[in-house]
Amino acid sequence: MPDRFPADRQRPLYEIKANLFKALAHPARIRVLEILCAAGDPTPVSDILADTGIEPTLLSQHLAVLKRHHVVTARRTGNAVHYELAHPLVAELLVIARTFLADTLAGQRDQLSSLDALPPLEKRP
């Protein structure tokens, strides 16, 4: 069955959405976003470095990805660069993702509990 894709005029919207999820698809970037959510205010890179322990050059690359995909914004004040979420709904997206993760893990825990309830197996000679 051939893949069906929406009309050409809709394709860029799906590509933009896919790029957003690609931008979120790294644990370090998720951690950075959680730090920015918790801070609530523009956060200097020095604070993000301290909270993550990521090498400065690597953190800079992750921040550039988030900025390029309009997930965060940056503002320079003197020598310091401050980052913040580009849109308040990014925080909601992270909450939804964490809820999804918690629900998924709870389901797996239930499956593991079911496995524990099975009668023991004996080795056959």
C-alpha positions in Angstrom: 0.0 0.0 0.0 1.6 3.3 -1.0 2.1 6.0 1.6 -0.5 8.7 1.3 0.7 12.2 2.1 -1.4 15.3 2.3 -1.5 17.9 -0.5 1.7 19.7 -1.2 0.5 22.9 0.6 0.1 20.9 3.9 3.5 19.1 3.6 5.6 22.0 5.1 3.4 22.0 8.2 4.1 18.4 8.8 7.8 19.0 8.2 7.8 21.9 10.7 6.0 19.7 13.3 8.5 16.8 12.7 11.4 19.2 13.1 9.9 20.4 16.4 9.9 16.8 17.7 13.4 16.3 16.3 14.5 19.3 18.3 13.0 17.8 21.4 14.5 14.4 20.7 17.6 14.6 22.9 17.7 14.0 26.7 20.0 17.1 27.2 17.6 19.3 25.4 14.6 18.0 27.4 16.7 18.7 30.6 17.4 22.3 29.4 13.7 22.9 28.8 12.8 21.5 32.2 15.3 23.9 33.8 13.8 26.8 31.8 10.3 25.8 32.9 11.3 25.6 36.5 13.0 28.9 36.4 10.1 30.8 34.9 12.4 33.7 34.1 15.1 34.2 31.5 18.0 32.0 32.6 21.7 32.7 32.1 23.7 30.0 30.3 25.9 29.8 33.4 22.9 28.6 35.4 22.0 26.0 32.8 25.6 24.8 32.7 25.7 24.4 36.5 22.4 22.5 36.5 23.2 20.1 33.7 26.9 19.6 33.9 27.0 19.5 30.1 30.2 20.7 28.4 29.8 24.4 27.3 30.4 23.7 23.6 27.9 20.8 23.7 25.3 22.9 25.6 25.8 25.7 23.0 25.0 23.3 20.2 21.8 22.0 22.0 20.7 25.5 22.7 21.2 26.4 19.0 19.0 23.5 17.9 16.3 24.6 20.3 16.6 28.2 19.2 16.6 27.3 15.4 13.3 25.4 15.9 11.8 28.3 17.9 11.5 26.4 21.1 13.6 28.9 23.1 14.6 32.5 22.6 17.9 34.1 23.6 18.7 37.6 24.8 22.2 39.0 25.4 22.8 41.2 28.3 26.4 42.3 28.5 28.5 39.1 28.4 25.6 36.9 29.5 23.1 35.2 27.3 19.7 34.4 28.9 17.4 31.8 27.5 13.7 31.3 28.0 10.9 29.2 26.5 9.6 30.8 23.3 6.0 29.9 24.1 4.3 29.0 27.4 2.8 26.0 25.9 6.2 24.4 25.6 5.9 23.8 29.4 2.5 22.2 28.9 4.0 19.9 26.2 6.7 18.8 28.7 4.0 18.1 31.3 2.0 16.1 28.8 5.2 14.1 27.8 6.0 13.4 31.5 2.4 12.3 32.1 2.6 10.0 29.1 5.8 8.6 30.4 4.4 8.0 33.8 1.4 6.2 32.4 3.5 4.1 30.2 5.8 3.1 33.0 2.9 2.3 35.3 1.4 0.0 32.6 4.8 -1.7 32.3 4.9 -2.1 36.1 1.5 -3.7 36.0 2.7 -6.1 33.4 5.8 -7.0 35.5 3.5 -7.6 38.5 1.4 -9.9 36.4 4.6 -11.8 35.4 5.5 -12.2 39.0 2.1 -13.7 39.7 2.7 -16.6 37.2 3.5 -20.0 38.6 7.2 -20.8 38.7 8.7 -22.7 35.8 10.7 -25.8 36.4 13.8 -26.7 34.4 13.5 -29.8 32.4 16.3 -32.2 32.2 
